[in-house]
Amino acid sequence: MRPQFRHAARLLPAVLTIVLLAGAAGPAHASFDTATAAALDAAINGDHRDDKAKARDRYRKPRETLEFLGFRSDMTVVEVWPGSGWYTQVLAPALKDSGVFYAAQYSTNPRYGYQRRYFSAFLTMLGNNPNLYRQVKVTHLSLPYQLTIAPPGSADLVVTFRNVHNWFGEGYGSGRYAHLGFQAMFDALKPGGLLGIVDHRWPDAADEDPFAENGYISRERTVAFAEAAGFVLVGESEILRNPKDTHDHPQGVWSLPPSMSSGDSDREKYLAIGESDRFLLKFQKPAE
């Protein structure tokens, strides 16, 4: 049996326990305060976001997602692997006046070509609008070597969007280092701090690809790894669920928008499905 499968087998009792606990976890969250609502609405509707970025709001629901996670404009926030910066365009401007924002990017010399393109686009975005992004602090998460995404115990909120599945891929030790990603997020948070995770949902943990080569990961496996790092699941939301997603596409999740990796093949079919089915999980680092 591969080491990854042995590890998964050891996690199974914890996964089953977590599933039961998660069923009782409510979507507890508070409405935005006035200052946060104003800052976030200005960021979401700002001219710095082009029409292509704003068109994805219907699927990614940034305002609703951040409200669920308890975001405030005076927080210290870390975004893990922001890619080319879709969410950074929302978070950084909203935090500019009263908060602190860390962008924990890939390494300066990442493994994959797409990561190099995203990182380049991200730095170009920051450089082209210094008044908006001057306060962004760029750090790195490179498994298993660079793990300090912010000063230890400094963050109120850590978020990562559609990234955790990558940590189980061949390029990252086929899951051997995934626990380090969760530990890095745990270490960055203050006691009582929050972690928000969004990823492409695989519907059945019993038959998911252990290496997530199709881009999907189960919420059960994600919860198990988060709990193993010390987190407590305190809520989950279905606002990013897409029942049209059948999870069985020839190019995996990348068949769907915005990637559309199949090109013109079944283009209208994938446009009709829309972006992937996703889970939204909220964890807390226990207070000391």
C-alpha positions in Angstrom: 0.0 0.0 0.0 1.3 3.4 -0.9 2.3 5.6 2.1 -0.4 8.1 1.1 -3.1 5.5 1.3 -1.8 4.2 4.7 -2.0 7.8 5.9 -5.5 8.2 4.6 -6.5 5.0 6.3 -5.1 6.3 9.6 -7.2 9.5 9.2 -10.4 7.7 8.4 -11.7 7.5 12.0 -11.0 11.2 12.5 -12.7 12.0 9.2 -15.9 10.2 10.3 -15.9 12.0 13.6 -15.4 15.3 11.9 -18.3 14.6 9.5 -20.6 14.1 12.4 -19.4 17.3 14.1 -19.6 19.3 10.9 -23.2 18.4 10.5 -23.9 20.3 13.7 -21.7 23.2 12.8 -23.9 26.2 12.0 -23.0 29.0 9.6 -22.4 31.4 12.5 -21.2 34.7 11.2 -21.9 38.4 11.9 -22.9 41.1 9.5 -20.3 43.7 8.5 -19.8 46.8 10.5 -20.3 50.0 8.7 -16.6 50.7 8.0 -16.0 47.2 6.7 -19.1 47.2 4.5 -18.1 50.5 2.9 -14.4 49.5 2.4 -15.4 46.1 0.9 -18.1 47.5 -1.4 -15.7 50.1 -2.7 -13.1 47.4 -3.4 -15.6 45.1 -5.1 -17.0 47.8 -7.3 -13.7 49.7 -7.9 -12.4 50.5 -11.4 -9.2 48.6 -10.7 -11.2 45.4 -11.2 -12.0 44.9 -14.9 -15.2 43.5 -16.3 -13.8 40.0 -16.7 -12.9 39.9 -13.0 -16.3 41.3 -11.9 -18.2 38.8 -14.1 -16.9 36.0 -11.9 -18.5 37.6 -8.8 -21.7 35.6 -9.5 -19.8 32.4 -8.9 -17.2 33.4 -6.4 -19.5 35.6 -4.3 -16.7 37.6 -2.6 -18.9 39.7 -0.4 -21.0 36.8 0.9 -17.9 34.6 1.4 -16.0 37.2 3.4 -19.0 38.0 5.5 -19.4 34.4 6.3 -15.7 34.2 7.3 -16.0 37.2 9.7 -13.8 39.5 7.7 -13.3 43.0 9.0 -11.4 45.9 7.4 -9.1 46.4 10.4 -7.9 42.8 10.5 -4.5 41.3 9.7 -5.3 39.0 6.8 -3.1 36.4 5.0 -4.1 35.2 1.5 -2.3 31.9 0.7 -1.4 31.4 -2.9 -3.3 34.4 -4.4 -2.2 33.4 -7.9 -2.6 36.3 -10.3 -4.6 38.2 -7.7 -8.3 37.9 -8.2 -9.1 38.0 -4.5 -6.2 40.3 -3.7 -8.0 43.0 -5.8 -10.8 42.7 -3.2 -8.9 42.2 0.0 -5.9 44.5 -0.4 -8.0 47.7 -1.1 -10.5 46.8 1.6 -7.6 46.5 4.2 -5.5 49.4 2.9 -6.6 52.0 5.4 -7.1 50.1 8.6 -5.7 46.6 8.2 -2.7 44.6 7.2 -2.5 42.3 4.2 0.0 39.5 3.5 0.0 37.8 0.1 1.7 34.4 0.7 2.7 33.6 -2.9 4.6 30.6 -4.4 8.3 30.6 -4.1 10.3 33.2 -6.1 11.1 30.3 -8.5 8.0 28.1 -8.5 7.9 24.6 -9.9 5.1 25.0 -12.5 4.9 27.3 -15.5 1.4 28.5 -14.6 2.6 29.5 -11.2 5.4 31.6 -12.8 2.9 33.3 -15.0 0.5 34.0 -12.2 3.2 35.3 -9.9 4.5 37.5 -12.7 1.0 38.9 -13.3 0.6 39.4 -9.6 3.7 41.5 -9.2 2.9 43.4 -12.3 -0.6 44.2 -10.9 1.0 45.5 -7.7 3.5 47.6 -9.6 1.0 49.1 -11.9 -1.2 50.5 -9.1 1.2 51.4 -6.2 -1.3 53.7 -4.5 -3.7 50.8 -4.1 -1.2 48.0 -3.4 1.7 49.7 -1.7 0.8 48.1 1.7 0.8 44.5 0.4 3.4 42.4 2.1 4.5 39.6 -0.2 5.6 36.4 1.6 6.0 32.8 0.4 4.6 29.3 1.0 6.7 26.7 -0.7 6.2 23.2 0.6 8.2 21.9 2.3 10.8 24.6 2.6 9.3 28.1 3.0 6.6 28.0 5.7 6.5 31.4 7.3 3.5 33.2 5.6 3.3 35.9 8.2 4.9 36.6 11.6 3.9 33.8 13.9 0.7 34.5 15.8 0.0 37.8 14.0 -3.0 37.1 11.7 -6.7 37.4 12.5 -7.7 35.6 9.3 -6.0 33.3 6.8 -7.8 32.5 3.6 -7.0 30.3 0.7 -9.2 29.8 -2.4 -9.0 26.7 -4.6 -5.5 25.8 -3.5 -5.5 22.9 -1.0 -6.1 20.3 -3.7 -2.7 21.2 -5.2 -0.9 20.1 -2.0 -1.8 16.5 -2.7 -0.4 16.5 -6.2 2.8 14.9 -7.5 4.7 18.2 -7.5 4.2 18.5 -3.7 5.2 15.1 -2.7 1.8 13.5 -3.5 0.4 14.8 -0.3 3.5 14.1 1.8 3.8 17.7 2.7 0.2 18.8 2.7 0.1 18.9 6.5 2.9 21.5 6.4 0.6 23.9 4.5 -2.1 23.6 7.3 0.6 24.0 9.9 1.9 27.1 8.3 -1.6 28.6 8.4 -2.1 27.6 12.0 1.2 29.1 13.1 0.5 32.4 11.4 -2.8 32.9 13.3 -3.4 34.5 16.6 -5.1 32.3 19.2 -8.8 32.5 18.3 -7.9 33.5 14.7 -9.9 32.2 11.7 -9.1 30.2 8.6 -11.3 30.1 5.5 -10.9 27.5 2.9 -12.6 27.3 -0.5 -11.9 24.4 -2.9 -13.4 22.4 -5.7 -15.7 19.8 -4.0 -15.4 16.1 -4.7 -18.7 14.7 -3.5 -17.7 11.4 -2.0 -14.5 11.0 0.1 -14.7 7.2 -0.4 -13.7 7.4 -4.1 -11.8 10.6 -4.5 -8.4 10.7 -6.3 -5.8 10.7 -3.5 -3.6 12.9 -5.6 -6.4 15.3 -6.7 -5.3 15.2 -10.3 -8.8 16.2 -11.4 -8.6 19.4 -9.3 -11.3 18.2 -6.8 -10.9 17.4 -3.1 -13.4 16.2 -0.6 -14.4 18.5 2.3 -13.9 15.5 4.6 -10.2 15.2 3.7 -9.8 18.9 4.0 -11.4 19.0 7.4 -9.3 16.0 8.6 -6.0 17.7 7.7 -7.1 21.0 9.3 -8.1 19.3 12.5 -4.8 17.4 12.6 -3.0 20.8 12.5 -5.1 21.9 15.5 -8.0 23.7 13.9 -11.6 23.4 15.0 -14.4 23.5 12.4 -16.8 26.2 13.4 -18.9 26.6 10.3 -19.5 25.8 6.7 -21.6 27.4 4.0 -23.3 26.1 0.8 -23.3 29.5 -1.0 -20.6 28.2 -3.5 -22.4 24.9 -4.2 -23.1 24.3 -7.9 -25.5 21.4 -8.4 -24.9 21.6 -12.2 -21.3 20.4 -11.8 -21.2 16.6 -12.4 -17.5 16.4 -11.3 -16.7 14.0 -14.2 -15.2 16.2 -16.9 -12.5 15.0 -19.3 -10.0 17.7 -18.3 -11.1 17.7 -14.7 -12.2 20.9 -13.1 -10.3 22.8 -15.8 -12.9 21.8 -18.4 -15.2 24.4 -16.7 -15.0 28.2 -16.7 -12.8 30.1 -16.4 -10.2 27.7 -17.7 -12.3 26.0 -20.5 -9.3 23.7 -21.2 -11.3 21.7 -23.8 -11.4 24.7 -26.0 -14.4 24.7 -28.3 -15.3 21.1 -27.5 -18.6 21.1 -25.6 -18.1 24.8 -25.0 -21.7 25.7 -24.5 -22.2 22.7 -22.2 -19.5 23.9 -19.9 -20.6 27.5 -20.0 -24.1 26.3 -19.0 -22.6 24.5 -16.0 -20.6 27.5 -14.9 -17.7 27.4 -12.4 -17.1 24.4 -10.2 -19.0 23.1 -7.2 -17.2 24.3 -4.2 -17.2 24.0 -0.4 -16.6 26.9 2.0 -15.2 26.0 5.4 -14.5 28.1 8.4 -12.0 27.0 11.1 -10.7 28.5 14.3 -7.4 28.3 16.0 -8.3 27.5 19.7 -7.8 30.4 22.1 -4.9 29.7 24.6 
